[in-house]
Amino acid sequence: MGCSVLGLLTINGLAIGQAIAMPLSNSPQQSESTSTSAPEETPQSQAFVTPAMPGPRPLSDGTYLYGQSPQANTIGATYMVFDVKGQEVVGAFYMPHSSFDCFHGSFQATDLALTIRDSYEQNEFAYTVPLVEDDIIASTQQSTAVTQHPDGFYPIADLSEMDQHILTTCQAQTW
């Protein structure tokens, strides 16, 4: 997925290492009193701006492999290989040594909305894969990006020749 876990420290769901300079007081009373008098030229009177954390974003453009098992080719596990371009995805669900079903769809706010084509009957049906947020990665940037991935699936770094063949087959289909 292209993310590094170096420097990540999470305690009770909060990422540590994201602290940004904050004003000494955010109270409206202090703001009113300083707005009626001449501003002081000390660091304490300067307002600090905390950039808003961007909302979760879908995966970056590229090709991905996720599995219900963190290891590739585990018998009985379902895998999804797909290509992302903007908000759109094309790919397939498959199990090792079995058939595969192609899909296309798009990222929604908290879901991956897919249309799946059954490989045997060629029937199409809608399917939604919930997305969960990845852990926030500590960064020297003023903001950190939070990405999403399919719930219940582990990222797998390397695509096999079979994964690439399945993906190419699904990309060639006309929807």
Secondary structure, 3 states (H helix, E strand, C coil): CCCCCCCCCEECCEECCCCCCCCCCCCHHHHHHHHHCCCCCCHHHCCCCCCCCCCCECCCCEEEEEECCCCCCCCCCCEEEEEEECCEEEEEEECCCCCEEEEEEEECCCEEEEEEECCCCCCEEEEEEEEEECCCCCCCCCCCCCEEEECCCEEECCCCHHHHHHHHHHHHCCC
